[in-house]
């Protein structure tokens, strides 16, 4: 079989395999691309929606903290209907026998304004940090969703590539088995060789079942991430060149990660918030100063002692300073101090994690790129080896088993080449995520490569 014939057969097999994989009955149906899956994930992914709601909830932290520093105004109103009876001594007066029905009204207002409460000022600073932390958590969730979508997408492409390879091998093995059967009928091939070809076909059929199952699992994983089941997705052609890494030295990536890695930045704010909690616990020993004002009007239209009206207006300053609280303040300070030191330890761990994930991402990306280049050459070598095995088999210098092995190696090389390309693109996204420079444009760039 010549090169052109092999390539034509492979293209035809890939098309048929893709149609069988996706169940496309309508020739005009349009395959979904990576961005389409991502957009659906943004709208439907439960974990990401939860992160959005948590961020929106965190935005209320500052108004709540600021509200404590604003004037606090409240009103009160009371109404009572009262019946009184006195028989005997009343306020020192003997032989009193009197009764009365009357109404009593009370209304007023109270105003307070913080002058100095260190814990409330710290709460305001903490609220700003909490909003920043929530913003970073949302950005982290978005990055994780973007990488998760790409991982599920390329897992499906890889499963489809494996199935296409297995089906192409099945077709090639079927053709060889037909030829073997004809030669066996003519007495040119031994029974052992025919049984070997049948055994290889049975093995490929079993591999096909397994590959079909992997495709369905990968498709359901995309549904889990995006909230939608896609019948067909666009693929990455073998002739599309892969983009190079932005930095070719790992030090450049590490320098950026130390400044922009999202989990590291988030943990930095968490440690800062714990430090503010420690300051808040210590502030319990400081005085609290408030401005207080009250207005109260009392109207009683009767009673045994007589009707009366009272008006009470006050304004003043309240100062409280704890002297002894049973050790509660000291315990709170020690507790907050331990939590602060714990978060500082986690900050060091986050810094180490950022370093490790960036270094690993760079090495994985560089290795995947080198592997894809090597496998590209391996594909050409495997095609040439298959052609040589076919010629040798036709002239009787190569066995049928050698030919089938060459066929299997050719399709395995093509599959591994495609998987290496997917692994490289995914590793570039993971590297950018670790370095804190992953954006939607990175997904768009990969999406433009799909067909």
Buried (B, 14 or more C-beta within 10 A) or exposed (E): BEEEEBEEBBEEBBEBBBEBBBEBEEEEEEBBBBBBBBBBBBEBBEEBBEBBEEBEEBEEBBEEBEEBBEEBEEEEEEEEEEEEEBEEEBEEEEEEEEEBEBEBBBBBBBBBBBEEBBBBBBBBBBBBBBBBBBBBBBBBBBBBBBBBBBBBBBBBBBBBBBBBBBBBBBBBBBEBBEBBBEBBEEEEBEEEBBEBBBEBBEBBEEBBEEBBEBBEEBBEBBBBBBBBEBBBBBBBEEEEEBBEBEBEEBEBBBBBBBEBBBBBBBBBBBBBBBBBBBBBBBBBBEEBBBBBBBBBBBBBEBBBEEEEEEEEEEEEEEEEEEEEEEEEBEEBBEEBBEBBBEBBEBBEEBBEBBBEBBBBBBEBBBBBBEBBBEBBEBBEEBBEBBBBBBEBBEEEEBBBBBBBBBBBBBBBBBBBBBBBBBBBBBBBBBBBBBBBBBEEEBBEEBBEBBE
